[in-house]
């Protein structure tokens, strides 16, 4: 008798906070199923006027290490695989836009590695609180790719073109303390203190009406609403890069290093 697979996000209500805990072992890699579950969490948050904050966190040592390695492997193998990867990235853009525009405060608690698509998810949140020990960044350029889930757009809007060029073009990752200094996160503190601090931030929203939060978020968004079609440009560039032989070589080399030893796969 088969049993249903456990959810990839564990969801619970904590007063005015909806807490969604990523639990897709080993690194919360992003795939279609995880995006579907995040979509469902956003449905819950949008439908309940009593929710003032959506708190994203992880049950694992990492927050999210980006796209699923099998998806990346398939994306370099065949045109069909490349089309599937582009479709996943388009879905990331859609879901992360929902996260950005949610009518409640969105909080990402970054206790460990938060890179690639994982950091793109966090960038779509209003608040980011990180452990000093976390690793944060968009290192896709090192694989011949780019952060196409909205990463090039949101990071540039957040910290300016100069810092964005440093981090994206240099495929650089930072610890939480340096991420705070450069403005990638709003708070950073020792990992042992992170869960309590994140929960306290979530509860801070309890005293503020959700409608007030939503109206303030809408006005803040309008202040930076001069974006062009950079999100569409991310998708177009991703299609071109997956056709590039050097990108495929770099991705293959990365996957070879990332694969576990044979005895661990048995």
C-alpha positions in Angstrom: 0.0 0.0 0.0 1.5 3.3 -1.1 1.6 6.3 1.1 1.4 9.9 0.1 4.7 11.8 -0.1 5.3 14.2 2.7 4.7 17.9 1.9 7.8 19.9 0.8 6.5 22.8 2.9 5.2 22.3 6.4 2.6 25.0 7.2 1.3 26.1 10.5 -0.5 29.1 11.9 1.1 31.1 14.7 -1.3 33.9 15.6 -1.2 36.4 12.8 1.7 34.6 11.2 1.6 31.8 8.6 4.8 29.9 9.0 5.9 27.8 6.0 8.9 25.6 6.6 10.9 24.2 3.6 11.7 20.6 4.1 12.8 19.1 0.8 15.9 17.2 1.8 18.8 17.6 1.4 19.0 21.3 0.3 15.4 22.4 -0.5 16.2 22.4 -4.2 13.5 24.1 -6.3 11.4 22.0 -8.6 7.9 22.2 -10.0 6.4 20.5 -6.9 8.0 22.9 -4.5 6.7 25.9 -6.5 3.2 24.4 -6.6 3.3 24.1 -2.8 4.6 27.6 -2.4 1.7 28.7 -4.7 -0.8 27.0 -2.4 0.8 28.7 0.7 0.3 32.0 -1.0 -3.3 31.1 -1.7 -3.8 30.6 2.0 -2.0 33.9 2.9 -4.0 35.9 0.4 -7.4 34.4 1.5 -7.1 34.9 5.2 -7.4 38.6 6.3 -6.1 37.6 9.8 -2.6 36.8 8.4 -0.3 39.8 8.7 3.0 37.9 7.9 4.1 35.0 5.9 7.3 33.6 7.5 9.5 31.4 5.2 12.1 29.3 7.0 13.8 25.9 6.6 13.9 22.7 8.6 17.3 21.9 7.1 20.9 23.3 7.5 20.4 25.4 4.3 17.6 27.7 3.4 17.5 26.8 -0.3 20.4 26.0 -2.6 18.6 26.9 -5.8 17.3 24.8 -8.7 17.1 21.0 -8.6 20.3 19.4 -9.9 18.4 16.9 -12.0 16.6 19.7 -13.7 19.9 21.4 -14.4 21.3 18.1 -15.8 18.3 17.6 -18.1 18.5 21.2 -19.2 21.9 20.7 -20.8 21.1 17.3 -22.4 18.3 17.9 -24.9 16.3 20.8 -26.4 13.3 19.3 -24.5 15.2 19.6 -21.3 16.2 23.2 -22.0 12.5 24.0 -22.7 11.5 22.4 -19.4 14.1 24.4 -17.5 12.9 27.7 -19.1 9.3 26.8 -18.1 10.4 26.2 -14.5 12.2 29.5 -14.4 9.1 31.3 -15.8 7.1 29.6 -13.1 9.7 30.9 -10.5 9.2 34.4 -11.8 5.4 34.1 -11.5 5.4 32.6 -8.0 8.1 35.0 -6.7 6.1 37.9 -8.1 3.1 36.7 -6.0 5.4 36.5 -3.0 6.6 40.1 -3.6 3.0 41.4 -4.0 1.4 39.5 -1.2 -0.9 41.6 0.9 1.0 40.7 4.1 4.6 41.2 5.2 6.8 38.4 3.9 9.8 37.3 5.9 12.7 35.0 4.9 14.7 33.4 7.7 18.1 32.5 6.2 19.8 30.1 8.6 22.2 28.5 6.1 23.1 28.6 2.4 20.7 30.8 0.4 22.0 30.9 -3.2 20.7 31.0 -6.8 17.0 30.5 -6.9 16.9 30.3 -3.1 18.1 33.8 -2.8 15.8 34.9 -5.6 12.9 33.6 -3.4 14.3 35.6 -0.5 14.7 38.7 -2.6 11.0 38.6 -3.3 10.3 38.9 0.4 9.9 42.2 2.3 12.2 41.2 5.1 15.3 39.0 5.2 17.0 38.0 8.4 20.2 36.0 8.2 22.5 34.0 10.3 26.0 35.5 10.3 27.2 32.0 9.1 24.8 31.8 6.1 26.1 31.9 2.5 24.1 34.3 0.3 24.4 35.2 -3.4 23.6 34.6 -7.0 26.6 32.5 -8.3 25.0 31.5 -11.6 27.4 33.3 -13.8 30.1 30.9 -12.8 28.1 28.2 -14.6 27.6 30.4 -17.7 24.1 31.2 -16.6 22.2 34.0 -15.0 19.7 34.4 -12.1 16.5 34.4 -14.2 13.9 34.0 -11.5 14.0 37.8 -11.0 17.4 37.9 -9.4 19.1 40.4 -11.7 16.1 42.7 -11.4 15.4 42.6 -7.7 19.0 42.6 -6.5 19.8 45.7 -8.7 16.7 47.4 -7.4 17.7 46.6 -3.8 21.4 47.5 -3.7 22.0 49.4 -6.9 23.8 48.6 -10.1 27.3 48.8 -8.7 26.9 46.2 -6.0 24.7 44.1 -8.2 27.4 44.0 -10.9 30.0 43.1 -8.3 28.0 40.2 -6.9 26.3 38.8 -10.1 29.2 39.3 -12.6 31.7 38.0 -10.0 29.5 35.0 -9.0 30.2 36.1 -5.4 28.6 34.7 -2.3 28.7 36.5 1.1 28.3 35.6 4.7 25.3 37.0 6.6 27.3 39.8 8.2 28.7 41.1 4.9 25.2 40.7 3.3 23.9 43.0 6.0 26.6 45.5 5.3 25.9 45.6 1.6 22.1 45.8 2.1 21.1 42.3 0.9 19.4 41.5 4.2 18.1 43.8 6.9 19.3 41.9 9.9 22.1 39.4 10.7 23.0 37.7 13.9 24.5 34.5 15.2 22.7 31.3 14.0 21.8 30.3 17.5 19.8 33.5 18.0 18.1 33.4 14.6 14.9 31.4 15.2 13.8 33.5 18.2 14.7 36.8 16.4 12.8 35.8 13.3 9.7 34.8 15.3 9.8 38.1 17.2 9.9 40.0 13.9 6.9 38.0 12.6 5.0 38.8 15.8 5.8 42.5 15.4 3.2 42.6 12.6 0.5 41.5 15.0 -0.2 45.0 16.1 -0.5 46.4 12.5 -3.7 45.9 10.5 -3.1 43.8 7.3 -4.8 46.5 5.2 -2.3 49.0 6.5 0.6 46.7 5.6 -0.9 46.1 2.1 -1.4 49.8 1.4 2.1 50.7 2.6 3.6 47.9 0.4 1.8 49.1 -2.6 3.1 52.7 -2.2 6.7 51.4 -1.7 6.4 49.4 -4.8 5.3 52.4 -6.8 8.4 54.3 -5.8 10.5 51.8 -7.7 8.0 51.1 -10.6 10.3 52.3 -13.4 11.3 48.7 -14.4 11.4 47.8 -18.0 10.9 44.3 -19.3 14.0 43.0 -17.5 12.1 39.9 -16.4 11.4 38.9 -20.0 15.0 39.6 -20.8 16.1 37.1 -18.2 14.0 34.4 -19.8 15.3 35.2 -23.3 18.9 35.2 -22.1 18.4 31.9 -20.3 17.2 30.3 -23.5 20.3 31.6 -25.3 22.7 30.5 -22.6 21.4 27.0 -22.4 22.2 26.7 -26.1 25.8 27.8 -25.5 28.4 24.9 -25.5 30.6 26.6 -22.8 27.6 26.9 -20.5 26.8 23.2 -21.0 30.5 22.3 -20.3 30.5 24.4 -17.1 27.2 22.9 -15.9 28.4 19.4 -16.6 31.6 20.0 -14.6 29.6 21.4 -11.7 27.2 18.5 -11.7 30.1 16.0 -11.8 31.6 17.7 -8.6 28.1 17.9 -7.0 27.2 14.2 -7.5 27.5 12.1 -4.4 30.0 9.2 -4.4 28.7 5.9 -5.9 28.2 4.3 -2.5 26.0 7.1 -1.4 23.8 6.8 -4.4 23.3 3.0 -3.9 
